[in-house]
């Protein structure tokens, strides 16, 4: 049996979610654009899923768009808003610790004449509202700051940045992929212009993203084709996936408090135990403003790649938070951005807890780490 501690990478599809999805992969395979009854039923299933998602985040149904993944939602939000508003300015503000779906989208926009400011976070991994304020120019049309970081779990001051953006007539998008299902998210309270999520990060299926765009926020579609998603995202809908996403978010919202309390307990227990039993540890990222299930630790003097290999031999799935390219472990850009030295950054281990992890599994993980490192 594998011990899965990589819930920031993806989560296990919930049994209940699969059960809701199955009929749309088997008996009812109709295209939701078809006019016969089974087509209408498929369309109705999408409508219900859209309502569930809107309900969960305090949005209206006409503000929800289905895409193929979190990355596509990020692309559609940032490019879509940038294209639709380019006559008002060409400046975008983001942070240097965003997911590649945002960073590389911004890079692409730079190649098209947009100017992008990449804000460096504070050493605790939080982007200061003041740094955003100082970066605003009369040409700024969009700010995109992630809700919570995927490597160090830090939660950004989204409500404050959204307010700052609103006062300056600038649109504000947040990549909420990591936070959804782990912390309370209400778009009416946050007053963001756009927000991305991805089903497979909250026990839904892979291959479904959601983009919330507040009514009245102009954005241009980036995929041309049919009329689906109110002309904003062409392509025959992933009916089963969308149904699963609705169900997954409904479950996640209902159990949010109990699950996040549980993950936090496991995470704190893990941190407490490794600190007691392994010397020379550095914990990365703010400990308070942080996702309940995220831990990111540097074991000074330990090779992160080797550590993952040894953990894998013991059936433990975890992550270094760094990209491995050509067999070489590159230090995580997020850790470098918060000022962790290169050699220290290479010793990082990201352990992210999920709703099904147990104390026994954490004990096994700690025992394994002690064995490997000492
Ligand atoms: C996983 C993730 C994404 C990408 O979502 P996909 O559905 O895998 O494309 C984007 N942003 C963050 C913060 C993520 O953690």
Boltz pocket constraint, residues with backbone or C-beta under 6 A from the ligand:
constraints:
  - pocket:
      binder: B
      contacts: [[A, 8], [A, 9], [A, 68], [A, 69], [A, 70], [A, 71], [A, 72], [A, 74], [A, 99], [A, 101], [A, 146], [A, 148], [A, 149], [A, 150], [A, 175], [A, 176], [A, 177], [A, 178], [A, 197], [A, 198], [A, 199], [A, 200], [A, 201], [A, 207], [A, 208], [A, 209]]
      max_distance: 6.0
